[in-house]
């Protein structure tokens, strides 16, 4: 059995989905997921900006903006920020017959449906299959009975808008709202409704999936998954995905695993359909690891292996560039970074060392440190390097461990 919290991990094809607007009539909140993280190419680009100002003399001058362009941009912003526009697109896709839905229609539905609790624990391929066969239904009047007590069930229902109430024979009642589901379970056995289902508000909207389709899709998911076992226990589950019909972009993507196996996958080969695994891991590891040192210690261990050195360095560079707070606010992680820097120096990886220094300099925050000396002759417990005669700024070269300077927060590499 995998840890329970890992069952909540759901990855999508799009590693950085944009803000999705949900109409106020459907939900009181909107869902956004954009870490704003950088890729390794961004770090390389940062080296160019550190080379100094670019000489732009001699280039022809041209107007940057015009009023017409500004008006067009404003119109584009208005169109993309209109939640009703997104709702209309989804509704158009829903109203089509399953046989008439295109790949684009299914992608639109997939983008919308993945927010709903009813689809939360399903893999991406299952959601896509369900979107391809779902049928849209609307009940306009409040108080309308959808299912009678004892009625034979033939569909699975998911509420897209409105609220329904289920009144059970024992007198208890239950209200279901947007994203909740009711109806059959994934079985071909005859099933009957327990209670009466009726709408509580006007304009209730549902998607329905026939029993045969629901059973087929949910019970054939095994063929799209690959389970990795170690010592008789499942440690990782991967899902096979095809991102296009040409078959050129297909492979396995990790959907759940033990924490140890997730860390190990950082230095393994990643599928073409899972190119942002490292960024996803660095964004989410806090939910299943107690300390970032669990990752840091493994990376230092793997750095000693020649074949893994470049992969480990790539992970650290992405980590520093995207989540520098993990290091700056944690003395243990600061020591990890200093040890990793020393390893880069010892292995003569000067290009990577320069990228690491640039990333740290770009992400570090200004801070003020006050050191008090008992007398003028007391030692400082730190040394400086640089100055105008050296041609660069003044930096802290060493800080004595356990000294007042270290306790005050002075760190090697600080620029004064």
Secondary structure as GFF3:
##gff-version 3
##sequence-region A 1 416
A	DSSP	three_ten_helix	4	8	.	.	.	ID=ss1
A	DSSP	alpha_helix	40	49	.	.	.	ID=ss2
A	DSSP	alpha_helix	67	80	.	.	.	ID=ss3
A	DSSP	alpha_helix	83	95	.	.	.	ID=ss4
A	DSSP	three_ten_helix	98	100	.	.	.	ID=ss5
A	DSSP	alpha_helix	103	113	.	.	.	ID=ss6
A	DSSP	three_ten_helix	117	119	.	.	.	ID=ss7
A	DSSP	alpha_helix	124	133	.	.	.	ID=ss8
A	DSSP	beta_strand	135	139	.	.	.	ID=ss9
A	DSSP	beta_strand	145	147	.	.	.	ID=ss10
A	DSSP	beta_strand	155	161	.	.	.	ID=ss11
A	DSSP	beta_strand	164	167	.	.	.	ID=ss12
A	DSSP	beta_strand	173	176	.	.	.	ID=ss13
A	DSSP	beta_strand	181	183	.	.	.	ID=ss14
A	DSSP	beta_strand	196	199	.	.	.	ID=ss15
A	DSSP	beta_strand	204	210	.	.	.	ID=ss16
A	DSSP	alpha_helix	211	219	.	.	.	ID=ss17
A	DSSP	three_ten_helix	221	224	.	.	.	ID=ss18
A	DSSP	beta_strand	225	230	.	.	.	ID=ss19
A	DSSP	beta_strand	233	242	.	.	.	ID=ss20
A	DSSP	beta_strand	250	257	.	.	.	ID=ss21
A	DSSP	alpha_helix	259	264	.	.	.	ID=ss22
A	DSSP	three_ten_helix	265	267	.	.	.	ID=ss23
A	DSSP	alpha_helix	277	284	.	.	.	ID=ss24
A	DSSP	three_ten_helix	285	287	.	.	.	ID=ss25
A	DSSP	alpha_helix	293	303	.	.	.	ID=ss26
A	DSSP	three_ten_helix	306	308	.	.	.	ID=ss27
A	DSSP	alpha_helix	309	322	.	.	.	ID=ss28
A	DSSP	alpha_helix	325	328	.	.	.	ID=ss29
A	DSSP	alpha_helix	331	346	.	.	.	ID=ss30
A	DSSP	alpha_helix	350	363	.	.	.	ID=ss31
A	DSSP	beta_strand	382	387	.	.	.	ID=ss32
A	DSSP	beta_strand	392	399	.	.	.	ID=ss33
A	DSSP	alpha_helix	404	408	.	.	.	ID=ss34
###
